[in-house]
Amino acid sequence: MGKRIAMVGSGAVGGYVGGYLAHHGADVTFIDTWPEHVETMNRDGLKLRGVTEAENIDVKVRAVHVTEVQDLQKEGPFDIAFVSVKSYETQFAAALIKGYLAEQGFIVSLQNAINEERIAEVVGWNRTTGCIASTISCALEGPGLVRRHVPLRGDSYTVFRAGEPHGRVTDRIQEVADMLSVIDSAKVTQNLWGERWSKLVINSSGNGISAATGLGGNGMAKNDQTRSVSIRMAAETTQVALALGFTIEKRMGFTGAEWVAAANGDNKIFQNIEAKALEATKNRKDGAVPSTGQDMVKGRKTEIDAINGFVVEKGREMGIPTPLNEKIVDMVHKCERGEVKPDPSNVAGW
């Protein structure tokens, strides 16, 4: 791990990934917009917490505020910059770090939604790669404190899927996957866009519902109404992805076609998916809340437009109705504006 690494955005996922890389000896510089978080990391280090005692580590790190980035010019360029900010901050983050990349340096989008195109508009496709962090369930619980709410997956499930936009396996993307493998299971994917849409299926079917209802992952799965809406919303997103020609990965052991069939009246598949959703609650802490739900609690702008809004936009392009995605976008905006409070009744009757 001799490369210089920038972690642009050091919240839940950025803090978790960057913290573990630093713990394993990587040269990581954390860049963030929250002054108290930066100050705490520099003074006390970064506290990483998980579901087992072995995952609870404190690591000394070096962090800078966005207003201090210009001072980094004196220290030499970065070889790899992970961008782990909210989707609406993507181009700002890419522009911020662009001038500090080495000649062969590149950016890895470690984000929700699909932001590689936004990054490429700033730094070019030759400097743009992506990485999906699948079902990692992290939260920034306070300055300098990141908690993961689900167990390490190891050989049972691949968490990190790093890929090139063109789909080929390159030395640099293999290096990214190898780097992340010290944290949890990782691989190079030749299906970056399919992986992105597969993650979007998950995000679109849970994040907005959490923000609109105030429920966490387990609460949504155990509530009959939200569980049903989630399954049917996932099917809408899947239909759009398939119409666009992407290969969708299985979710909870079910193919994209099975999710669509469940939403279209196949009660047997629907019930099987429900059973899997309930089973998954056993391996997830009740405190686990999707990122959009976390943003709502913190009073932050959510990524609803980049997640469900993106599905609606692409659905219209393909002539595929996405009524549930449209409804959740509208409801989350109402909650953001304070017109209604997050509550399960907000999705009643959907």
VMD Tcl script that draws the C-alpha trace (Angstrom):
set ca {
  {0.00 0.00 0.00}
  {2.56 2.58 -1.10}
  {0.13 4.83 -2.97}
  {-1.07 8.17 -1.66}
  {-4.81 8.04 -1.15}
  {-7.33 10.84 -0.69}
  {-10.70 10.08 0.89}
  {-12.87 12.95 -0.33}
  {-15.84 12.74 2.00}
  {-15.16 11.02 5.28}
  {-18.63 10.23 6.56}
  {-20.15 6.79 7.05}
  {-18.69 4.77 4.17}
  {-15.72 7.05 3.47}
  {-14.74 7.09 7.12}
  {-15.17 3.35 7.49}
  {-13.21 2.42 4.37}
  {-10.52 5.06 4.85}
  {-10.18 4.19 8.52}
  {-9.56 0.52 7.83}
  {-7.13 1.32 5.03}
  {-5.19 3.56 7.41}
  {-5.34 0.86 10.08}
  {-3.69 -1.51 7.62}
  {-0.90 0.92 6.81}
  {-2.18 2.90 3.83}
  {-1.23 6.56 3.41}
  {-4.71 8.09 3.59}
  {-5.62 11.77 3.82}
  {-9.22 12.39 4.89}
  {-10.95 15.44 3.41}
  {-14.28 16.58 4.82}
  {-16.59 19.58 5.18}
  {-17.57 19.11 8.84}
  {-15.07 21.04 10.99}
  {-15.82 19.19 14.24}
  {-15.38 15.82 12.52}
  {-12.02 16.90 11.07}
  {-10.84 18.30 14.38}
  {-11.89 15.17 16.28}
  {-10.16 12.84 13.82}
  {-6.92 14.82 14.08}
  {-7.06 15.04 17.86}
  {-8.48 11.67 18.92}
  {-8.26 9.52 15.79}
  {-11.12 7.69 14.13}
  {-13.20 5.24 16.14}
  {-14.50 2.33 14.07}
  {-17.15 0.13 15.63}
  {-18.79 -3.09 14.38}
  {-20.91 -5.96 15.58}
  {-17.99 -7.88 17.11}
  {-15.32 -6.78 19.56}
  {-12.58 -7.50 17.01}
  {-14.04 -4.82 14.73}
  {-13.81 -2.11 17.38}
  {-10.60 -0.24 16.65}
  {-9.24 3.28 17.13}
  {-6.89 4.48 14.43}
  {-4.78 7.62 14.18}
  {-5.56 9.48 10.97}
  {-4.72 12.70 9.19}
  {-7.70 14.85 8.16}
  {-8.06 18.24 6.48}
  {-11.04 20.53 5.97}
  {-12.00 21.42 2.40}
  {-10.68 24.94 3.02}
  {-7.24 23.48 3.72}
  {-6.92 21.35 0.60}
  {-4.74 23.95 -1.14}
  {-2.02 23.23 1.43}
  {-1.77 19.64 0.15}
  {0.03 20.86 -2.98}
  {3.26 20.93 -0.97}
  {3.06 17.20 -0.21}
  {2.90 15.71 -3.68}
  {-0.01 14.36 -5.72}
  {-2.51 11.62 -4.89}
  {-2.47 8.35 -6.81}
  {-6.04 7.37 -5.92}
  {-8.91 9.58 -4.77}
  {-12.00 7.90 -3.37}
  {-15.01 10.18 -3.69}
  {-17.52 9.30 -0.99}
  {-19.84 12.29 -0.81}
  {-23.56 12.74 -1.41}
  {-24.49 12.49 -5.07}
  {-25.39 16.18 -5.33}
  {-21.85 17.06 -4.16}
  {-20.11 14.78 -6.68}
  {-18.91 17.35 -9.20}
  {-17.72 19.69 -6.46}
  {-15.68 16.85 -4.93}
  {-14.23 15.83 -8.30}
  {-13.28 19.40 -9.12}
  {-11.77 19.87 -5.65}
  {-9.37 16.95 -5.99}
  {-8.70 17.11 -9.74}
  {-5.70 19.42 -9.45}
  {-4.06 17.21 -6.83}
  {-4.04 13.95 -8.79}
  {-0.83 12.39 -10.04}
  {-0.29 12.11 -13.80}
  {-1.76 8.58 -13.74}
  {-4.01 9.32 -10.75}
  {-7.69 8.50 -10.88}
  {-10.95 8.74 -8.95}
  {-13.02 5.88 -7.51}
  {-16.70 6.70 -6.98}
  {-17.52 5.05 -3.64}
  {-21.10 6.34 -3.47}
  {-24.75 5.53 -3.69}
  {-26.56 6.19 -6.97}
  {-24.81 6.41 -10.35}
  {-22.24 9.22 -10.41}
  {-19.43 8.05 -12.70}
  {-20.70 10.22 -15.55}
  {-20.70 13.29 -13.31}
  {-17.10 12.59 -12.31}
  {-16.04 11.96 -15.91}
  {-17.45 15.34 -16.92}
  {-14.87 16.89 -14.57}
  {-11.78 14.68 -14.88}
  {-12.43 12.59 -18.02}
  {-13.38 8.94 -18.42}
  {-9.72 7.87 -18.32}
  {-9.58 9.00 -14.70}
  {-12.96 7.61 -13.62}
  {-13.70 4.26 -11.98}
  {-16.37 3.02 -9.59}
  {-16.85 0.81 -6.58}
  {-20.08 -0.46 -5.07}
  {-20.14 -1.04 -1.32}
  {-23.00 -3.54 -1.13}
  {-25.08 -3.93 2.06}
  {-22.35 -2.41 4.23}
  {-24.77 -0.47 6.47}
  {-22.51 2.15 8.07}
  {-23.41 5.30 9.97}
  {-21.46 8.34 11.11}
  {-22.77 8.49 14.66}
  {-20.76 11.51 15.75}
  {-17.50 13.34 15.12}
  {-14.81 10.71 14.64}
  {-17.18 7.77 15.22}
  {-18.33 5.35 12.49}
  {-20.39 2.24 13.21}
  {-21.14 -0.73 10.95}
  {-24.45 -2.42 11.75}
  {-24.07 -5.70 9.84}
  {-21.49 -8.48 10.22}
  {-18.42 -8.88 8.06}
  {-19.47 -10.94 5.06}
  {-16.21 -12.69 4.13}
  {-16.72 -15.55 1.68}
  {-20.51 -15.53 2.07}
  {-21.11 -12.35 0.07}
  {-18.97 -9.90 -1.88}
  {-19.21 -6.44 -0.34}
  {-16.88 -4.36 -2.54}
  {-17.26 -4.56 -6.33}
  {-14.73 -2.35 -8.13}
  {-14.96 -1.81 -11.86}
  {-13.93 0.18 -14.90}
  {-16.67 1.92 -16.94}
  {-15.48 0.05 -20.05}
  {-15.71 -3.31 -18.28}
  {-12.14 -4.49 -18.75}
  {-9.97 -5.75 -15.91}
  {-7.05 -3.34 -15.50}
  {-4.09 -3.31 -13.15}
  {-5.39 -0.21 -11.39}
  {-8.85 -1.57 -10.68}
  {-7.37 -4.86 -9.51}
  {-5.21 -2.82 -7.13}
  {-8.33 -1.11 -5.77}
  {-10.05 -4.45 -5.18}
  {-6.94 -5.90 -3.52}
  {-6.69 -2.81 -1.32}
  {-10.30 -3.13 -0.16}
  {-9.98 -6.86 0.51}
  {-8.26 -6.10 3.82}
  {-11.58 -4.62 4.99}
  {-14.05 -7.23 3.72}
  {-14.67 -9.36 0.63}
  {-13.85 -7.60 -2.63}
  {-13.68 -8.34 -6.34}
  {-13.20 -6.73 -9.72}
  {-16.44 -6.63 -11.65}
  {-16.73 -6.46 -15.43}
  {-20.36 -5.40 -14.97}
  {-19.97 -2.01 -13.26}
  {-23.18 -0.59 -14.71}
  {-25.19 -3.69 -13.88}
  {-23.76 -3.65 -10.36}
  {-24.63 0.04 -10.05}
  {-28.23 -0.61 -11.09}
  {-28.40 -3.63 -8.78}
  {-27.38 -1.37 -5.88}
  {-29.87 1.24 -7.10}
  {-32.61 -1.38 -6.85}
  {-31.70 -1.82 -3.18}
  {-31.38 1.91 -2.48}
  {-34.53 2.90 -4.31}
  {-36.60 0.31 -2.47}
  {-35.47 1.26 1.03}
  {-33.77 4.63 1.40}
  {-36.71 6.81 0.49}
  {-39.16 4.72 2.49}
  {-36.93 5.06 5.53}
  {-36.79 8.85 5.12}
  {-40.57 9.10 4.68}
  {-41.52 6.74 7.51}
  {-38.76 7.13 10.08}
  {-38.23 3.35 10.07}
  {-34.87 1.58 9.91}
  {-34.05 -1.47 7.83}
  {-35.58 -3.95 10.25}
  {-38.61 -1.79 10.90}
  {-39.39 -1.56 7.18}
  {-39.01 -5.32 6.72}
  {-41.28 -6.16 9.66}
  {-44.02 -3.68 8.73}
  {-46.46 -5.34 6.30}
  {-47.19 -2.12 4.39}
  {-43.62 -0.90 3.93}
  {-42.38 -4.39 3.10}
  {-44.93 -4.67 0.30}
  {-44.15 -1.18 -1.05}
  {-40.42 -1.95 -0.96}
  {-40.79 -5.12 -3.02}
  {-42.98 -3.44 -5.63}
  {-40.68 -0.40 -5.78}
  {-37.69 -2.69 -6.33}
  {-39.58 -4.29 -9.21}
  {-40.17 -0.89 -10.83}
  {-36.46 -0.06 -10.71}
  {-35.59 -3.52 -12.00}
  {-37.93 -3.11 -14.97}
  {-36.22 0.14 -15.92}
  {-32.75 -1.40 -15.60}
  {-33.69 -4.40 -17.71}
  {-35.26 -2.17 -20.36}
  {-31.99 -0.23 -20.53}
  {-30.19 -3.51 -21.21}
  {-28.28 -3.91 -17.95}
  {-27.57 -7.25 -16.32}
  {-28.98 -7.16 -12.79}
  {-27.39 -9.21 -10.03}
  {-29.59 -11.42 -7.85}
  {-30.98 -9.79 -4.74}
  {-31.71 -12.03 -1.75}
  {-31.30 -14.96 -4.12}
  {-33.96 -13.80 -6.60}
  {-33.41 -12.73 -10.19}
  {-34.65 -9.45 -11.60}
  {-37.34 -11.31 -13.53}
  {-38.58 -12.89 -10.29}
  {-38.87 -9.50 -8.59}
  {-40.90 -8.21 -11.51}
  {-43.08 -11.31 -11.46}
  {-43.71 -10.88 -7.72}
  {-44.90 -7.32 -8.27}
  {-47.08 -8.43 -11.17}
  {-49.12 -10.92 -9.16}
  {-47.02 -14.05 -8.61}
  {-48.00 -14.54 -4.97}
  {-45.67 -17.48 -4.39}
  {-42.55 -15.54 -5.36}
  {-43.85 -12.50 -3.49}
  {-44.22 -14.52 -0.30}
  {-40.79 -16.10 -0.77}
  {-39.22 -12.65 -1.09}
  {-41.10 -11.48 2.00}
  {-39.77 -14.46 3.94}
  {-36.19 -13.65 2.89}
  {-36.65 -10.00 3.86}
  {-37.81 -11.02 7.33}
  {-34.99 -13.54 7.66}
  {-32.44 -10.81 6.86}
  {-33.49 -8.85 9.96}
  {-31.78 -11.48 12.13}
  {-28.36 -10.42 10.85}
  {-28.93 -6.67 11.08}
  {-29.04 -4.50 14.18}
  {-32.28 -2.61 14.80}
  {-30.26 0.61 14.79}
  {-29.36 0.19 11.11}
  {-30.94 3.04 9.11}
  {-30.38 3.65 5.38}
  {-28.38 6.76 4.53}
  {-31.40 8.74 3.30}
  {-33.18 8.01 6.56}
  {-30.07 9.17 8.43}
  {-30.06 12.40 6.43}
  {-33.69 13.05 7.31}
  {-32.97 12.61 11.03}
  {-30.01 14.99 10.77}
  {-32.00 17.57 8.81}
  {-29.73 17.23 5.78}
  {-30.66 17.38 2.12}
  {-31.29 13.81 0.96}
  {-30.20 11.99 -2.20}
  {-33.79 11.19 -3.14}
  {-33.50 12.89 -6.55}
  {-30.32 10.96 -7.42}
  {-31.86 7.65 -6.32}
  {-35.62 7.39 -6.87}
  {-35.73 10.55 -8.98}
  {-33.14 9.03 -11.31}
  {-35.30 5.91 -11.68}
  {-38.29 8.08 -12.58}
  {-36.24 10.00 -15.15}
  {-34.90 6.86 -16.83}
  {-38.33 5.21 -16.66}
  {-39.83 8.09 -18.61}
  {-37.09 7.81 -21.22}
  {-37.95 4.12 -21.67}
  {-41.73 4.57 -21.46}
  {-41.98 2.54 -18.23}
  {-44.30 3.83 -15.48}
  {-42.69 4.18 -12.04}
  {-45.57 5.43 -9.86}
  {-44.16 4.26 -6.52}
  {-40.80 5.88 -7.18}
  {-42.62 9.09 -8.13}
  {-44.68 9.00 -4.94}
  {-41.69 8.48 -2.68}
  {-39.79 11.38 -4.28}
  {-42.75 13.68 -3.63}
  {-43.25 12.40 -0.06}
  {-39.59 12.74 0.91}
  {-39.52 16.30 -0.40}
  {-42.57 17.07 1.73}
  {-40.76 15.66 4.76}
  {-37.63 17.66 3.94}
  {-39.71 20.85 3.78}
  {-41.39 20.03 7.06}
  {-44.87 19.81 5.54}
  {-45.32 16.33 7.02}
  {-43.38 14.36 9.62}
  {-41.81 10.99 8.76}
  {-44.31 8.30 9.73}
  {-45.37 4.89 8.39}
  {-48.79 6.36 7.60}
  {-47.13 8.38 4.83}
  {-47.04 5.27 2.62}
  {-50.36 3.77 3.75}
  {-52.52 2.56 0.88}
  {-49.69 2.50 -1.65}
}
mol new
graphics top color blue
foreach p $ca { graphics top sphere $p radius 0.5 }
foreach p [lrange $ca 0 end-1] q [lrange $ca 1 end] { graphics top cylinder $p $q radius 0.2 }
display resetview
